[in-house]
Amino acid sequence: MAISPMSKFFLNGRFSVQSLSGVQRFATEITRALSEIWPADLPPPELLTPRTNPGTSVSVDLGFPARSFGRFQGQIWEQIDLPKAAASGLLVNLGNTAPLRLSSRHSRQLVVIHDAGVFSTPQSYSRQFRAYYKILHRLLAMGKTRIVTVSEFSRNDIARHLKIDPARISVITEGADHATRIAADRSVLETHGLESGKYVLAVGNKAPHKDFAALDHLAATLGQRGIKLVISGGMNGRVFSAGAPDLQHAAYVGRVTDAELHALYSEAACFVFPSIYEGFGLPPVEAMAAGCPVVARDIPVLREVCGQAALFGRTPADLTARVIELLDNHARANDLRRAGYEQVQKYRWTIAARQLLDIMREESAKC
């Protein structure tokens, strides 16, 4: 579909001034990849961001010209300041939220909604966050906003809750190549008293849907073998409701750098992912990219994303059994490593960026 030479593109850069979690990771990586493949015959998008506090700024170079502006911050900036600045073209929103009203009849927008978690697992989110997202997503679905998501599972789940035709929702993938882009910093093992191959890794926040409580049985079982269960991740209390208390037999290392996470993945005996709900499930794919065999919860989206490159378990006992299988069967673990390397070849940020660019072309032609 042809694009007018006068077409303009804008990126909602609110994610770039937020702390890094799964959604911000997606937005950061796909924006960087988009800049790498951007066609020379199209004007580059402008990354629009709220003004930051004195002494702070966008912390990473995302490859596109950036402009900070506006009187407000957060959701108010997104609803009031942002539409005015993006009035003359296509606004791309990568982080679940978008303006409800655009400032010009010639402007359009798309929004990447990663999952329907506020509907499917409401207990995982704070009351205020849950209410805002439910209202926002329902209203966006009623307008002309193009909706994009990151898996077939999410497409169907979002469509079900928003009561729209799944065909209205486009699907793009995510990438895993960031997991090994930065050299591993193995000092994190020494810092936390870890030995290569002598721990099992889990990654995520402590929101209820991550279900780390399901790993209590595993942690106790591993302890009897002199192996640690290591959990990495943080918790945003403004978004998520209180999760399960820390497991008695697990070692928590908190948030780590990308270089440290690379080391934790690559030196672990295996990776375990007990989550009962995901829109995509990036950590298992990151683990595969780093050569770590994966055990995952047996839910549809992880079957979709991991394919035959992971072992699956439905119950806590199942997860424990699959992990023990990998610890006791090195040939099976090596088979999974090879399968994981093959599986992640389809999850590259340049692939996701090309898919997004195709959708941007379609929507820009309507401006």
Contacts in CASP RR format, 6 or more apart in sequence:
PFRMAT RR
TARGET T0000
AUTHOR 0000-0000-0000
METHOD contacts of the structure
MODEL  1
MAISPMSKFFLNGRFSVQSLSGVQRFATEITRALSEIWPADLPPPELLTP
RTNPGTSVSVDLGFPARSFGRFQGQIWEQIDLPKAAASGLLVNLGNTAPL
RLSSRHSRQLVVIHDAGVFSTPQSYSRQFRAYYKILHRLLAMGKTRIVTV
SEFSRNDIARHLKIDPARISVITEGADHATRIAADRSVLETHGLESGKYV
LAVGNKAPHKDFAALDHLAATLGQRGIKLVISGGMNGRVFSAGAPDLQHA
AYVGRVTDAELHALYSEAACFVFPSIYEGFGLPPVEAMAAGCPVVARDIP
VLREVCGQAALFGRTPADLTARVIELLDNHARANDLRRAGYEQVQKYRWT
IAARQLLDIMREESAKC
1 361 0 8 1.000
1 362 0 8 1.000
1 365 0 8 1.000
2 365 0 8 1.000
3 42 0 8 1.000
3 361 0 8 1.000
3 364 0 8 1.000
3 365 0 8 1.000
4 364 0 8 1.000
4 365 0 8 1.000
4 367 0 8 1.000
7 42 0 8 1.000
7 43 0 8 1.000
7 89 0 8 1.000
7 90 0 8 1.000
7 364 0 8 1.000
7 365 0 8 1.000
7 367 0 8 1.000
8 43 0 8 1.000
8 46 0 8 1.000
8 88 0 8 1.000
8 89 0 8 1.000
8 90 0 8 1.000
9 42 0 8 1.000
9 43 0 8 1.000
9 44 0 8 1.000
9 45 0 8 1.000
9 46 0 8 1.000
9 89 0 8 1.000
9 90 0 8 1.000
9 92 0 8 1.000
9 360 0 8 1.000
9 364 0 8 1.000
10 45 0 8 1.000
10 46 0 8 1.000
10 48 0 8 1.000
10 85 0 8 1.000
10 86 0 8 1.000
10 89 0 8 1.000
10 90 0 8 1.000
10 91 0 8 1.000
10 92 0 8 1.000
11 31 0 8 1.000
11 45 0 8 1.000
11 46 0 8 1.000
11 47 0 8 1.000
11 48 0 8 1.000
11 64 0 8 1.000
11 91 0 8 1.000
11 92 0 8 1.000
11 94 0 8 1.000
12 48 0 8 1.000
12 78 0 8 1.000
12 82 0 8 1.000
12 86 0 8 1.000
12 91 0 8 1.000
12 92 0 8 1.000
12 93 0 8 1.000
12 94 0 8 1.000
12 95 0 8 1.000
12 98 0 8 1.000
13 27 0 8 1.000
13 47 0 8 1.000
13 48 0 8 1.000
13 49 0 8 1.000
13 66 0 8 1.000
13 94 0 8 1.000
14 49 0 8 1.000
14 50 0 8 1.000
14 74 0 8 1.000
14 77 0 8 1.000
14 78 0 8 1.000
14 82 0 8 1.000
14 95 0 8 1.000
14 97 0 8 1.000
15 23 0 8 1.000
15 24 0 8 1.000
15 27 0 8 1.000
15 28 0 8 1.000
15 94 0 8 1.000
15 95 0 8 1.000
16 24 0 8 1.000
16 27 0 8 1.000
16 28 0 8 1.000
16 47 0 8 1.000
16 49 0 8 1.000
16 58 0 8 1.000
16 59 0 8 1.000
16 60 0 8 1.000
16 62 0 8 1.000
16 66 0 8 1.000
17 49 0 8 1.000
17 50 0 8 1.000
17 52 0 8 1.000
17 56 0 8 1.000
17 58 0 8 1.000
18 24 0 8 1.000
19 236 0 8 1.000
20 28 0 8 1.000
21 205 0 8 1.000
21 236 0 8 1.000
22 282 0 8 1.000
23 94 0 8 1.000
23 95 0 8 1.000
23 96 0 8 1.000
23 114 0 8 1.000
24 95 0 8 1.000
25 178 0 8 1.000
25 282 0 8 1.000
26 94 0 8 1.000
26 95 0 8 1.000
26 112 0 8 1.000
26 114 0 8 1.000
26 150 0 8 1.000
26 174 0 8 1.000
26 282 0 8 1.000
27 94 0 8 1.000
27 95 0 8 1.000
27 112 0 8 1.000
28 60 0 8 1.000
28 62 0 8 1.000
29 175 0 8 1.000
29 178 0 8 1.000
29 349 0 8 1.000
30 94 0 8 1.000
30 174 0 8 1.000
30 349 0 8 1.000
30 352 0 8 1.000
30 353 0 8 1.000
30 356 0 8 1.000
31 47 0 8 1.000
31 62 0 8 1.000
31 63 0 8 1.000
31 64 0 8 1.000
31 94 0 8 1.000
32 60 0 8 1.000
32 62 0 8 1.000
32 63 0 8 1.000
32 349 0 8 1.000
33 349 0 8 1.000
33 350 0 8 1.000
33 352 0 8 1.000
33 353 0 8 1.000
34 45 0 8 1.000
34 64 0 8 1.000
34 353 0 8 1.000
34 356 0 8 1.000
34 357 0 8 1.000
35 44 0 8 1.000
35 62 0 8 1.000
35 63 0 8 1.000
35 64 0 8 1.000
36 350 0 8 1.000
36 353 0 8 1.000
37 350 0 8 1.000
37 353 0 8 1.000
37 354 0 8 1.000
37 357 0 8 1.000
38 44 0 8 1.000
38 45 0 8 1.000
38 64 0 8 1.000
38 357 0 8 1.000
39 357 0 8 1.000
44 64 0 8 1.000
44 65 0 8 1.000
45 64 0 8 1.000
45 92 0 8 1.000
46 64 0 8 1.000
46 65 0 8 1.000
46 66 0 8 1.000
46 67 0 8 1.000
47 58 0 8 1.000
47 62 0 8 1.000
47 64 0 8 1.000
47 65 0 8 1.000
47 66 0 8 1.000
47 67 0 8 1.000
48 66 0 8 1.000
48 67 0 8 1.000
48 69 0 8 1.000
48 82 0 8 1.000
48 85 0 8 1.000
48 86 0 8 1.000
49 58 0 8 1.000
49 66 0 8 1.000
49 67 0 8 1.000
49 68 0 8 1.000
49 69 0 8 1.000
50 68 0 8 1.000
50 69 0 8 1.000
50 70 0 8 1.000
50 72 0 8 1.000
50 73 0 8 1.000
50 74 0 8 1.000
50 77 0 8 1.000
50 81 0 8 1.000
51 68 0 8 1.000
51 69 0 8 1.000
51 70 0 8 1.000
51 73 0 8 1.000
52 58 0 8 1.000
52 68 0 8 1.000
57 68 0 8 1.000
58 66 0 8 1.000
58 68 0 8 1.000
67 85 0 8 1.000
69 81 0 8 1.000
69 85 0 8 1.000
70 77 0 8 1.000
70 81 0 8 1.000
70 85 0 8 1.000
71 77 0 8 1.000
71 80 0 8 1.000
71 81 0 8 1.000
72 80 0 8 1.000
72 81 0 8 1.000
75 97 0 8 1.000
75 132 0 8 1.000
78 97 0 8 1.000
78 98 0 8 1.000
78 99 0 8 1.000
79 99 0 8 1.000
79 100 0 8 1.000
79 101 0 8 1.000
82 91 0 8 1.000
82 99 0 8 1.000
83 91 0 8 1.000
83 99 0 8 1.000
83 101 0 8 1.000
83 102 0 8 1.000
83 103 0 8 1.000
83 107 0 8 1.000
84 103 0 8 1.000
86 99 0 8 1.000
86 102 0 8 1.000
86 103 0 8 1.000
86 107 0 8 1.000
86 109 0 8 1.000
87 102 0 8 1.000
87 103 0 8 1.000
87 104 0 8 1.000
87 106 0 8 1.000
87 107 0 8 1.000
88 104 0 8 1.000
88 106 0 8 1.000
88 107 0 8 1.000
89 104 0 8 1.000
89 106 0 8 1.000
89 107 0 8 1.000
89 108 0 8 1.000
89 364 0 8 1.000
89 367 0 8 1.000
90 107 0 8 1.000
90 108 0 8 1.000
90 109 0 8 1.000
90 110 0 8 1.000
90 360 0 8 1.000
90 363 0 8 1.000
90 364 0 8 1.000
90 367 0 8 1.000
91 98 0 8 1.000
91 99 0 8 1.000
91 102 0 8 1.000
91 107 0 8 1.000
91 108 0 8 1.000
91 109 0 8 1.000
91 110 0 8 1.000
92 109 0 8 1.000
92 110 0 8 1.000
92 356 0 8 1.000
92 360 0 8 1.000
93 99 0 8 1.000
93 109 0 8 1.000
93 110 0 8 1.000
93 111 0 8 1.000
93 112 0 8 1.000
94 112 0 8 1.000
95 111 0 8 1.000
95 112 0 8 1.000
95 114 0 8 1.000
96 111 0 8 1.000
96 112 0 8 1.000
96 113 0 8 1.000
96 114 0 8 1.000
96 133 0 8 1.000
97 111 0 8 1.000
97 133 0 8 1.000
97 136 0 8 1.000
98 109 0 8 1.000
98 111 0 8 1.000
98 136 0 8 1.000
98 140 0 8 1.000
98 145 0 8 1.000
99 109 0 8 1.000
100 136 0 8 1.000
100 139 0 8 1.000
100 140 0 8 1.000
102 108 0 8 1.000
102 109 0 8 1.000
106 367 0 8 1.000
107 367 0 8 1.000
108 144 0 8 1.000
108 146 0 8 1.000
108 363 0 8 1.000
108 364 0 8 1.000
108 366 0 8 1.000
108 367 0 8 1.000
109 145 0 8 1.000
109 146 0 8 1.000
109 363 0 8 1.000
110 145 0 8 1.000
110 146 0 8 1.000
110 147 0 8 1.000
110 148 0 8 1.000
110 359 0 8 1.000
110 360 0 8 1.000
110 363 0 8 1.000
111 140 0 8 1.000
111 145 0 8 1.000
111 146 0 8 1.000
111 147 0 8 1.000
111 148 0 8 1.000
112 148 0 8 1.000
112 149 0 8 1.000
112 150 0 8 1.000
112 172 0 8 1.000
113 137 0 8 1.000
113 147 0 8 1.000
113 148 0 8 1.000
113 149 0 8 1.000
113 154 0 8 1.000
113 158 0 8 1.000
114 149 0 8 1.000
114 150 0 8 1.000
114 154 0 8 1.000
114 279 0 8 1.000
114 280 0 8 1.000
115 149 0 8 1.000
115 154 0 8 1.000
115 157 0 8 1.000
115 158 0 8 1.000
115 277 0 8 1.000
115 278 0 8 1.000
115 279 0 8 1.000
115 280 0 8 1.000
116 137 0 8 1.000
116 154 0 8 1.000
116 157 0 8 1.000
116 158 0 8 1.000
116 160 0 8 1.000
116 161 0 8 1.000
116 162 0 8 1.000
117 124 0 8 1.000
117 125 0 8 1.000
117 157 0 8 1.000
117 209 0 8 1.000
117 277 0 8 1.000
117 279 0 8 1.000
118 125 0 8 1.000
118 129 0 8 1.000
118 130 0 8 1.000
118 133 0 8 1.000
118 134 0 8 1.000
118 137 0 8 1.000
119 134 0 8 1.000
119 157 0 8 1.000
119 161 0 8 1.000
120 157 0 8 1.000
120 161 0 8 1.000
120 277 0 8 1.000
121 208 0 8 1.000
121 209 0 8 1.000
121 276 0 8 1.000
121 277 0 8 1.000
122 130 0 8 1.000
123 208 0 8 1.000
123 209 0 8 1.000
123 241 0 8 1.000
124 207 0 8 1.000
124 208 0 8 1.000
124 209 0 8 1.000
124 240 0 8 1.000
124 241 0 8 1.000
124 277 0 8 1.000
125 133 0 8 1.000
125 207 0 8 1.000
125 239 0 8 1.000
125 240 0 8 1.000
125 241 0 8 1.000
126 237 0 8 1.000
126 238 0 8 1.000
126 239 0 8 1.000
126 240 0 8 1.000
126 241 0 8 1.000
129 238 0 8 1.000
129 239 0 8 1.000
129 240 0 8 1.000
137 158 0 8 1.000
137 161 0 8 1.000
137 162 0 8 1.000
138 162 0 8 1.000
140 147 0 8 1.000
141 147 0 8 1.000
141 162 0 8 1.000
141 163 0 8 1.000
141 164 0 8 1.000
146 170 0 8 1.000
146 359 0 8 1.000
146 362 0 8 1.000
146 363 0 8 1.000
147 158 0 8 1.000
147 164 0 8 1.000
147 168 0 8 1.000
147 169 0 8 1.000
147 170 0 8 1.000
148 169 0 8 1.000
148 170 0 8 1.000
148 171 0 8 1.000
148 172 0 8 1.000
148 356 0 8 1.000
148 359 0 8 1.000
149 155 0 8 1.000
149 158 0 8 1.000
149 169 0 8 1.000
149 170 0 8 1.000
149 171 0 8 1.000
149 172 0 8 1.000
149 279 0 8 1.000
150 171 0 8 1.000
150 172 0 8 1.000
150 173 0 8 1.000
150 174 0 8 1.000
150 279 0 8 1.000
150 280 0 8 1.000
151 171 0 8 1.000
151 279 0 8 1.000
151 280 0 8 1.000
151 301 0 8 1.000
151 304 0 8 1.000
151 305 0 8 1.000
152 171 0 8 1.000
152 304 0 8 1.000
153 279 0 8 1.000
153 300 0 8 1.000
153 301 0 8 1.000
153 304 0 8 1.000
154 171 0 8 1.000
154 279 0 8 1.000
154 280 0 8 1.000
154 301 0 8 1.000
155 166 0 8 1.000
155 169 0 8 1.000
155 171 0 8 1.000
156 166 0 8 1.000
157 279 0 8 1.000
158 169 0 8 1.000
159 165 0 8 1.000
159 166 0 8 1.000
159 168 0 8 1.000
159 169 0 8 1.000
170 359 0 8 1.000
172 352 0 8 1.000
172 355 0 8 1.000
172 356 0 8 1.000
172 359 0 8 1.000
173 346 0 8 1.000
173 347 0 8 1.000
173 351 0 8 1.000
173 352 0 8 1.000
173 355 0 8 1.000
174 280 0 8 1.000
174 282 0 8 1.000
174 285 0 8 1.000
174 347 0 8 1.000
174 349 0 8 1.000
174 352 0 8 1.000
175 282 0 8 1.000
175 285 0 8 1.000
175 344 0 8 1.000
175 347 0 8 1.000
175 348 0 8 1.000
175 349 0 8 1.000
175 351 0 8 1.000
175 352 0 8 1.000
176 282 0 8 1.000
176 285 0 8 1.000
176 286 0 8 1.000
176 288 0 8 1.000
176 289 0 8 1.000
176 344 0 8 1.000
176 347 0 8 1.000
176 348 0 8 1.000
177 289 0 8 1.000
177 344 0 8 1.000
177 347 0 8 1.000
177 348 0 8 1.000
177 349 0 8 1.000
178 258 0 8 1.000
178 286 0 8 1.000
178 349 0 8 1.000
179 258 0 8 1.000
179 261 0 8 1.000
179 262 0 8 1.000
179 265 0 8 1.000
179 285 0 8 1.000
179 286 0 8 1.000
179 287 0 8 1.000
179 289 0 8 1.000
179 290 0 8 1.000
180 262 0 8 1.000
180 289 0 8 1.000
180 290 0 8 1.000
181 258 0 8 1.000
182 258 0 8 1.000
182 259 0 8 1.000
182 262 0 8 1.000
183 259 0 8 1.000
183 262 0 8 1.000
184 259 0 8 1.000
184 260 0 8 1.000
184 262 0 8 1.000
184 263 0 8 1.000
184 266 0 8 1.000
184 267 0 8 1.000
185 257 0 8 1.000
185 259 0 8 1.000
185 260 0 8 1.000
185 262 0 8 1.000
185 263 0 8 1.000
186 263 0 8 1.000
186 267 0 8 1.000
187 260 0 8 1.000
187 263 0 8 1.000
188 194 0 8 1.000
188 253 0 8 1.000
188 256 0 8 1.000
188 260 0 8 1.000
188 263 0 8 1.000
188 264 0 8 1.000
189 195 0 8 1.000
189 196 0 8 1.000
189 263 0 8 1.000
189 264 0 8 1.000
189 267 0 8 1.000
192 230 0 8 1.000
192 251 0 8 1.000
192 253 0 8 1.000
194 228 0 8 1.000
194 230 0 8 1.000
194 251 0 8 1.000
194 264 0 8 1.000
194 267 0 8 1.000
196 267 0 8 1.000
197 267 0 8 1.000
197 268 0 8 1.000
197 269 0 8 1.000
198 226 0 8 1.000
198 227 0 8 1.000
198 228 0 8 1.000
198 269 0 8 1.000
199 227 0 8 1.000
199 228 0 8 1.000
199 229 0 8 1.000
199 230 0 8 1.000
199 251 0 8 1.000
199 267 0 8 1.000
199 268 0 8 1.000
199 269 0 8 1.000
200 218 0 8 1.000
200 222 0 8 1.000
200 227 0 8 1.000
200 228 0 8 1.000
200 229 0 8 1.000
200 230 0 8 1.000
200 268 0 8 1.000
200 269 0 8 1.000
200 270 0 8 1.000
200 271 0 8 1.000
200 272 0 8 1.000
200 323 0 8 1.000
200 327 0 8 1.000
201 230 0 8 1.000
201 231 0 8 1.000
201 232 0 8 1.000
201 264 0 8 1.000
201 265 0 8 1.000
201 268 0 8 1.000
201 270 0 8 1.000
201 271 0 8 1.000
201 272 0 8 1.000
201 287 0 8 1.000
201 292 0 8 1.000
202 212 0 8 1.000
202 215 0 8 1.000
202 229 0 8 1.000
202 230 0 8 1.000
202 231 0 8 1.000
202 232 0 8 1.000
202 250 0 8 1.000
202 271 0 8 1.000
202 272 0 8 1.000
202 273 0 8 1.000
202 274 0 8 1.000
203 231 0 8 1.000
203 232 0 8 1.000
203 233 0 8 1.000
203 261 0 8 1.000
203 264 0 8 1.000
203 271 0 8 1.000
203 273 0 8 1.000
203 283 0 8 1.000
203 286 0 8 1.000
203 287 0 8 1.000
204 210 0 8 1.000
204 212 0 8 1.000
204 231 0 8 1.000
204 232 0 8 1.000
204 233 0 8 1.000
204 234 0 8 1.000
204 283 0 8 1.000
205 233 0 8 1.000
205 234 0 8 1.000
205 235 0 8 1.000
205 236 0 8 1.000
205 240 0 8 1.000
206 212 0 8 1.000
206 234 0 8 1.000
206 235 0 8 1.000
206 240 0 8 1.000
206 243 0 8 1.000
206 244 0 8 1.000
207 235 0 8 1.000
207 240 0 8 1.000
207 241 0 8 1.000
207 243 0 8 1.000
208 240 0 8 1.000
208 241 0 8 1.000
208 243 0 8 1.000
208 244 0 8 1.000
209 275 0 8 1.000
209 276 0 8 1.000
209 277 0 8 1.000
210 274 0 8 1.000
210 275 0 8 1.000
211 244 0 8 1.000
211 274 0 8 1.000
211 275 0 8 1.000
211 276 0 8 1.000
211 297 0 8 1.000
212 231 0 8 1.000
212 244 0 8 1.000
212 247 0 8 1.000
212 250 0 8 1.000
212 274 0 8 1.000
213 244 0 8 1.000
213 247 0 8 1.000
214 274 0 8 1.000
214 297 0 8 1.000
214 315 0 8 1.000
214 316 0 8 1.000
214 319 0 8 1.000
215 229 0 8 1.000
215 231 0 8 1.000
215 247 0 8 1.000
215 250 0 8 1.000
215 272 0 8 1.000
215 274 0 8 1.000
215 316 0 8 1.000
215 319 0 8 1.000
216 247 0 8 1.000
216 248 0 8 1.000
216 249 0 8 1.000
216 316 0 8 1.000
217 316 0 8 1.000
217 317 0 8 1.000
217 319 0 8 1.000
217 320 0 8 1.000
218 229 0 8 1.000
218 272 0 8 1.000
218 316 0 8 1.000
218 319 0 8 1.000
218 320 0 8 1.000
218 323 0 8 1.000
219 229 0 8 1.000
219 247 0 8 1.000
219 248 0 8 1.000
219 249 0 8 1.000
219 250 0 8 1.000
220 248 0 8 1.000
220 249 0 8 1.000
221 320 0 8 1.000
221 324 0 8 1.000
222 228 0 8 1.000
222 229 0 8 1.000
222 249 0 8 1.000
222 323 0 8 1.000
223 229 0 8 1.000
223 249 0 8 1.000
225 327 0 8 1.000
227 269 0 8 1.000
227 327 0 8 1.000
228 250 0 8 1.000
228 251 0 8 1.000
229 247 0 8 1.000
229 249 0 8 1.000
229 250 0 8 1.000
229 251 0 8 1.000
229 272 0 8 1.000
230 250 0 8 1.000
230 251 0 8 1.000
230 252 0 8 1.000
230 253 0 8 1.000
230 264 0 8 1.000
230 268 0 8 1.000
231 247 0 8 1.000
231 250 0 8 1.000
231 251 0 8 1.000
231 252 0 8 1.000
231 253 0 8 1.000
231 254 0 8 1.000
232 252 0 8 1.000
232 253 0 8 1.000
232 254 0 8 1.000
232 255 0 8 1.000
232 256 0 8 1.000
232 261 0 8 1.000
232 264 0 8 1.000
233 253 0 8 1.000
233 254 0 8 1.000
233 255 0 8 1.000
233 256 0 8 1.000
234 254 0 8 1.000
234 255 0 8 1.000
235 243 0 8 1.000
246 252 0 8 1.000
253 264 0 8 1.000
256 264 0 8 1.000
261 286 0 8 1.000
262 290 0 8 1.000
265 271 0 8 1.000
265 286 0 8 1.000
265 287 0 8 1.000
265 289 0 8 1.000
265 290 0 8 1.000
265 291 0 8 1.000
265 292 0 8 1.000
266 290 0 8 1.000
266 291 0 8 1.000
266 292 0 8 1.000
268 287 0 8 1.000
268 292 0 8 1.000
269 326 0 8 1.000
269 327 0 8 1.000
269 333 0 8 1.000
270 292 0 8 1.000
270 293 0 8 1.000
270 294 0 8 1.000
270 295 0 8 1.000
270 323 0 8 1.000
270 326 0 8 1.000
270 327 0 8 1.000
270 333 0 8 1.000
271 283 0 8 1.000
271 284 0 8 1.000
271 287 0 8 1.000
271 292 0 8 1.000
271 293 0 8 1.000
271 294 0 8 1.000
271 295 0 8 1.000
272 294 0 8 1.000
272 295 0 8 1.000
272 296 0 8 1.000
272 319 0 8 1.000
272 323 0 8 1.000
273 281 0 8 1.000
273 283 0 8 1.000
273 284 0 8 1.000
273 287 0 8 1.000
273 294 0 8 1.000
273 295 0 8 1.000
273 296 0 8 1.000
273 297 0 8 1.000
273 302 0 8 1.000
274 297 0 8 1.000
274 316 0 8 1.000
274 319 0 8 1.000
275 281 0 8 1.000
275 297 0 8 1.000
275 299 0 8 1.000
275 302 0 8 1.000
276 297 0 8 1.000
276 299 0 8 1.000
277 299 0 8 1.000
278 299 0 8 1.000
278 301 0 8 1.000
278 302 0 8 1.000
279 301 0 8 1.000
280 301 0 8 1.000
280 305 0 8 1.000
281 301 0 8 1.000
281 302 0 8 1.000
281 305 0 8 1.000
284 294 0 8 1.000
284 296 0 8 1.000
284 302 0 8 1.000
284 305 0 8 1.000
284 306 0 8 1.000
284 310 0 8 1.000
285 305 0 8 1.000
285 306 0 8 1.000
285 343 0 8 1.000
285 344 0 8 1.000
285 347 0 8 1.000
287 293 0 8 1.000
287 294 0 8 1.000
288 294 0 8 1.000
288 306 0 8 1.000
288 309 0 8 1.000
288 310 0 8 1.000
288 340 0 8 1.000
288 341 0 8 1.000
288 343 0 8 1.000
288 344 0 8 1.000
289 341 0 8 1.000
289 344 0 8 1.000
289 347 0 8 1.000
291 337 0 8 1.000
291 340 0 8 1.000
291 341 0 8 1.000
292 337 0 8 1.000
293 310 0 8 1.000
293 311 0 8 1.000
293 326 0 8 1.000
293 333 0 8 1.000
293 334 0 8 1.000
293 336 0 8 1.000
293 337 0 8 1.000
293 340 0 8 1.000
294 306 0 8 1.000
294 309 0 8 1.000
294 310 0 8 1.000
294 311 0 8 1.000
294 336 0 8 1.000
294 340 0 8 1.000
295 310 0 8 1.000
295 311 0 8 1.000
295 312 0 8 1.000
295 313 0 8 1.000
295 319 0 8 1.000
295 322 0 8 1.000
295 323 0 8 1.000
295 326 0 8 1.000
296 302 0 8 1.000
296 306 0 8 1.000
296 310 0 8 1.000
296 311 0 8 1.000
296 312 0 8 1.000
296 313 0 8 1.000
297 312 0 8 1.000
297 313 0 8 1.000
297 314 0 8 1.000
297 319 0 8 1.000
298 312 0 8 1.000
298 313 0 8 1.000
298 314 0 8 1.000
298 318 0 8 1.000
302 310 0 8 1.000
302 312 0 8 1.000
303 312 0 8 1.000
305 347 0 8 1.000
306 312 0 8 1.000
306 343 0 8 1.000
307 343 0 8 1.000
308 339 0 8 1.000
308 343 0 8 1.000
309 336 0 8 1.000
309 339 0 8 1.000
309 340 0 8 1.000
309 342 0 8 1.000
309 343 0 8 1.000
310 336 0 8 1.000
310 340 0 8 1.000
311 322 0 8 1.000
311 325 0 8 1.000
311 326 0 8 1.000
311 336 0 8 1.000
312 318 0 8 1.000
312 322 0 8 1.000
313 319 0 8 1.000
313 321 0 8 1.000
313 322 0 8 1.000
325 332 0 8 1.000
326 332 0 8 1.000
326 333 0 8 1.000
326 336 0 8 1.000
327 333 0 8 1.000
END
